[in-house]
Amino acid sequence: MLVKKVIVNSSPLIVLFKSQQVDLLPQLFSEIIVPDAVWREVAVSGKNDVPTLQLPNVSWAQRVEITNVASEIAAWDLGKGESEVLSLARKNPDSVAIVDDKAARRCAKALDITTMGTGRVLILAKQRGLIPSIAPKIQALRDAGLWLSEPIVNLLKQKAGE
């Protein structure tokens, strides 16, 4: 399945910005949607860091306002960003939600919403020849604050053929 449209949560955006890998998103996907709650969490956080400063200036991110979160998603009591990402993905079955949060991924699975994590973004980048290896890219994500267990790192490397 060729993914063209993604809806991105805050933690993947933040670690991709901080690890200087955010440019992979527009190279991999033609439509990158950032729900308003995610945008506010990243770009209006009051922090003076890379994601806060750069997100408002990228041309590829499409900021979308969500008027209401689906009740079946609200029942999971996720964060506002995760709830908006999954609600929008549920309304747009041709899209994939990029989320790393375990509870959000469980909710998505229960509601048949397609997701991928930040690690899968790296696998796609390698498969499409954008990066030669995911190992150093995974380490960059970890250095940027993404917690990945050794079994997950090994699984990602295996799926990337490393």
N, C-alpha and C positions, 0 to 999 in steps of 0.2 A: 504494500500500500504506500503510495507516494503522498506524503503529508504536505499540504500547501498552506493550510491555515492553522495557526497555533494561538492559544490564549495563555499568556504567561503570568505566573504568580510571582510574588516579590522575591522570595529567596533565590529562585533560579536567576532572575534578573540581577540581583545584587551580587551573587558570586560570579556570574559571567562578566559583569562590569569590573569587579575587583580583581579578577584573574586575567583581565584584558582579553577575554574570549567572546565578548558580546557580539562582535562582528560576524560570528558564525550564524547567528539567527537570521539576518537578512540574506545570507548566502544559501541557507538551507530552506527557508520558507518564504513564500511570496506575500503572505499576510500575517502580521504579528500584532495581535490585539492585546492591549493592556487595560484591564478594567479600571475604572476610576479609583476604587479603593486601593488597588495595587499601586497605581500611579502616585496617589497621595502618600502611601506608605514609603515609597522609594524616593520620590522627587521632592516631597514637601515635608520631609522628616525633621527638618531643622538641623540636620547634620551637614557638615562641610566635607563630604567624602565624594569619591568618584561617581557612584551611582546617582547620588542626589544632584551633582553638578552636570552629569552627562545625559541622563535620560531626557530632560526637556529639550535637548538639542539634537537628538537623533531624528532622522527623517523617516525611518522605517516603522517606528512604533505608532500604532493607531490607538489613541485613548478613547475608550468607550464608557459612557455612563450607563450604569445598570439601575433601572428604576425599582426593581424588587427581586429579592432572592427567592428562588423556588422553595416552597414550604418543606418539601421532602429533603432539601439540602439544609435549610435552616434548622431542621430538627437534629442535625448532627452537631450543632453548636461549634462549628469551625470558626476560624478567624474570618473577619469581613472580606479580606482579599481572597482567601480560598473559596469562600461561599460565592463570591461574584464570579470567580474563574469557572467554577463548576456549573453555576447556573447558566452562564453564557455558553459553555461547552455543551450543556444539555440542550439548549435551544438551537445549537448549530452542530448537528451530528457529523458534518463534514470536517469538523475541527478536532484538534487534539489539545488537551489541557497539559501544560508543562507545570507540574507540581512535584515537590520533593517531600512535603509533609505527609507522614504516614497515615494520620487520621483522614486527611483529604483523599489520599489514594484509596483507602478502604471505602470511603463514602462513594467515590467515583466507581469503584468496582461493583459495589452493591446496586448502583443505579445505572450500570452499563454505560458509563462515560469513559471514553478513551483517554488515557493519560500516557505521559512519558516523563521520566525524570531528567535532570540535568545531565546525568551520565549517558543517557540514551542520545542526547544531542551530540555528544562527543563521538559516539559510535556512528551515527549518521554522517558526521563530518569526515570521519575516516573512510567510511564506505564510499563517499562521494569524492574522495581524493583531496579534501580541503586541508587535512592534517595527516602527517605520516604515521603518527603513533598517538594513542590516547594516554599512555602511561604518564608522560610529563604533564599532560593537560589535566589529568585526574589530580595529580599532586598540586597543580596550580589551584584547582577548585578547593582542595583541602586547605591549602595555605590561605585561601580567601575566606575560609570559615565554614565550608560545607563539610558536615560530618559524614564520612563514609566508612563503614566497617571494612575490615580486611576481606571477609567473604564477599561483600558487594563489589569491592575493587577487583577481586579476582574474577568474579562473574562478568563484570564489565570488560575486563581484558580478554577473557575467553570469548565473549560475544563479538569482540572486535578482532579476534584472530591473533591475539598477542599472548 
